[in-house]
């Protein structure tokens, strides 16, 4: 991830969500921060108040979003904000194909790994909506090689011999 990520504009769009435009990008991203706030303990508790959250502004020349509390505690840096935004983006067909290629999985292996049927996997590849639990799992599998090793079952090409169990 680029260490020079900078925020061009930010605006609260809901009780815990932001609209962010990154410097050098035209498209805005929505970022939901409810989970970040909920796990931030007493330091971030003030952001549960929609009035406080609505005060989001750019800090440190675009390197963070702050909610001025006078102490500088209410802030999230641009790198972590971008990571949250990226994690919240649904998988699209192109990203799905890239994931499968990077992991060197056949269609059957990929479908088995994420727990869907081959026809469902092929629907995803053709552009059907990938359900949120599936794309979360796909990102985690790619990030954690141990998880891949624990659950990946290589398939042999061709049909199994008569009388031999597949798998």
C-alpha positions in Angstrom: 0.0 0.0 0.0 1.2 3.5 -0.9 2.6 5.3 2.2 1.8 8.6 0.5 -1.9 8.3 0.6 -3.5 11.6 1.2 -7.1 12.7 1.7 -8.4 15.5 -0.5 -11.9 15.9 0.9 -13.9 14.2 3.7 -17.5 14.6 4.7 -19.6 12.7 7.2 -22.5 11.1 5.3 -24.1 9.2 8.1 -23.8 8.6 11.9 -20.6 6.5 11.3 -19.8 6.8 7.6 -17.5 9.1 5.6 -17.3 10.1 2.0 -13.6 10.4 1.1 -11.9 11.6 -2.0 -8.3 10.6 -2.1 -5.7 13.0 -3.6 -5.2 12.3 -7.2 -8.5 10.3 -7.5 -11.8 11.6 -8.8 -14.1 9.0 -7.4 -15.3 9.2 -3.9 -15.5 6.3 -1.5 -17.8 5.6 1.3 -16.2 4.3 4.4 -18.2 2.8 7.3 -16.4 3.3 10.6 -18.9 1.7 13.0 -16.7 -1.3 13.7 -13.6 0.9 14.2 -15.5 3.1 16.6 -17.0 0.2 18.5 -13.6 -1.5 19.0 -11.8 1.7 19.9 -12.8 1.7 23.6 -13.2 4.9 25.6 -10.8 6.8 23.3 -13.3 6.6 20.3 -16.5 6.5 22.3 -17.2 10.1 21.6 -17.6 9.3 17.9 -20.7 7.3 18.6 -22.4 10.7 18.9 -23.6 11.7 15.4 -23.0 15.4 16.2 -19.4 14.8 17.1 -18.9 12.4 14.1 -20.3 15.1 11.7 -17.3 17.3 12.6 -14.9 15.2 10.6 -12.2 17.2 8.9 -8.9 16.7 7.2 -5.8 16.8 9.5 -2.1 16.9 9.0 -2.1 18.0 5.3 -4.4 15.2 4.2 -2.7 12.4 6.2 -5.6 11.9 8.6 -9.2 12.6 9.4 -9.7 14.3 12.8 -12.6 15.1 15.0 -11.3 18.0 17.1 -11.5 17.0 20.7 -8.7 19.4 21.8 -6.4 16.5 22.5 -5.8 15.0 19.1 -7.1 11.6 20.2 -10.0 11.5 17.8 -8.3 10.7 14.5 -7.7 8.0 12.0 -4.7 8.1 9.7 -5.2 8.0 5.9 -3.4 4.7 5.5 -5.8 2.9 7.9 -8.8 4.7 6.5 -7.8 3.5 3.0 -7.4 0.0 4.2 -10.8 0.0 5.8 -12.3 1.4 2.5 -10.5 -1.3 0.5 -11.8 -4.1 2.8 -15.3 -2.8 2.4 -15.4 -2.8 -1.4 -17.3 -5.8 -2.9 -15.4 -8.1 -5.1 -16.1 -7.6 -8.8 -15.5 -10.2 -11.5 -12.1 -8.8 -12.5 -10.9 -8.8 -8.9 -12.2 -12.4 -8.4 -10.3 -13.6 -11.5 -7.1 -11.9 -10.2 -7.5 -13.6 -6.8 -8.0 -17.0 -8.4 -4.9 -16.5 -10.7 -2.7 -15.2 -7.8 -3.6 -18.3 -5.8 -3.2 -20.7 -8.8 -6.6 -22.3 -8.3 -8.7 -24.1 -10.8 -12.4 -23.3 -10.9 -13.3 -26.4 -8.9 -10.5 -25.7 -6.3 -11.6 -22.0 -5.9 -15.3 -23.0 -5.5 -14.4 -25.7 -3.0 -12.2 -23.4 -1.0 -14.9 -20.8 -0.5 -17.7 -23.3 -0.1 -19.8 -22.8 -3.2 -20.8 -24.9 -6.1 -18.9 -24.8 -9.4 -21.9 -23.2 -11.2 -22.1 -20.5 -8.5 -18.4 -19.8 -8.8 -18.8 -19.5 -12.6 -21.7 -17.1 -12.1 -19.4 -15.0 -9.9 -16.8 -15.0 -12.7 -19.5 -13.9 -15.2 -20.3 -10.9 -13.1 -22.9 -12.1 -10.6 -22.9 -10.4 -7.2 -20.3 -12.1 -4.8 -21.9 -12.3 -1.4 -20.2 -10.3 1.4 -19.1 -13.4 3.5 -17.5 -14.9 0.4 -15.4 -11.8 -0.5 -14.4 -11.4 3.1 -13.3 -15.0 3.2 -11.4 -14.5 -0.1 -9.4 -11.6 1.2 -8.6 -13.4 4.4 -7.5 -16.5 2.6 -5.1 -14.5 0.4 -3.7 -12.6 3.4 -3.1 -15.7 5.5 -1.2 -18.5 3.8 -1.8 -20.8 6.8 -5.6 -20.5 6.2 -5.1 -21.4 2.6 -2.8 -24.4 3.4 -5.3 -25.7 6.0 -8.4 -25.6 3.7 -7.1 -26.0 0.1 -7.6 -29.4 -1.5 -5.7 -29.7 -4.8 -7.7 -31.5 -7.5 -6.2 -33.8 -10.1 -7.1 -33.3 -13.7 -9.5 -35.7 -15.4 -12.1 -38.1 -14.0 -11.4 -40.3 -11.1 -10.8 -44.0 -11.9 -13.7 -46.3 -11.6 -14.0 -47.5 -8.0 -11.7 -44.7 -6.6 -13.2 -42.0 -4.4 -12.7 -38.5 -5.7 -10.9 -35.9 -3.6 
